[in-house]
Amino acid sequence: MLKMPLEEIKRLTKIHLQVDLSNSHLTHVGQIMESLIHLNLNDSIIPEIWNLGTSFWNIQVLWIARSELKELSGFCALDNLKELYCSYNEIYSLNGLMYLDKLEVLDLEANWISKFDELNTLKFVSSLKHINLDLNPISYEWNYRKRVMRMLEQLETIDDYHIKALESQKVKPCDISAVL
């Protein structure tokens, strides 16, 4: 519980909360914290993005790692989102991200993305420059980073590797250390 005057709460631009949204939502919090730009909800219980509500209009950076998140639908209410850190969840589908036309950074490390077709949604996010898909089932596919590069031509980095460095590597099928 925040112990500060309401006027100060309204001016907050950053906050770290741990919440259980199994049976509730944060709509009223978003309405009060209208200046909020950075929202850290790591280690919360948030089964769906819809549980955040639709009132976090100004959020630009959202941390939601290790939060039991299963799907990403519901992000259309976060129009200004530029960075999304949702590693170590149970996300298997990227539906819902295509509407985030300002998204630049997407961290999906250690989720359940198993099909390259899921990345087709991200072709529509032309602002996306950095993605982390490490420790997802697709990251164990042969030549996976090069496949992602071809699918998402707007990227500058994949799993913290610069695209130009990956393009210049001459990788042999048995030389797995060059891609790791």
C-alpha positions, 0 to 999 in steps of 0.5 A: 500500500502506498503511503503518500498524498494522492497528488504525489501518487498522481505525479509518479512516473515509475512504480514497482508493484507486486499484485495478484490479478487472478480475480481483479484488475488495475483499472482504477490504479491506471486512472489515478496514476495518469503520469505513469510511464514505467510500470514494473509488475515483475513477480506478480500473478497476471494471467492475462493483460486484460487484468491490467485494465484499459487506463494505463494510456501513458505507459512506455515501459512495462516489466511483467516477467515471472508473472504467470502470463499466458497470452498477450491479447489485450495490449491494444490499450497500451498505445504508447508502449515502447518496451515490453519485458515479459520473460519467464512466463508461459506465453505461446502466442504473439497475437495482440502485439500487432497493434503496438506500432511504437514497440521497439524492444520485446523481451520474450526470453524463456516462454513457450513460443514454439512456431515461427509462424507466431512471428508473422504478427511482428512483421506489422510492428515496423518500430520493433528493433530488438527482440529476445526469444532465447530459451523458447522452443524455437530458439533450439531450431537449427539456424533459428536466428537467421530465420528470425532475421529473414522474417523480421527485417526491421530488427537490429538485434536478436537475443542481444546479438547485433544483426550485422554481426550475425550476417557476417558469420559464416556458420557451418552446420556443426559449428553451433558455438558461432550462433550461440 
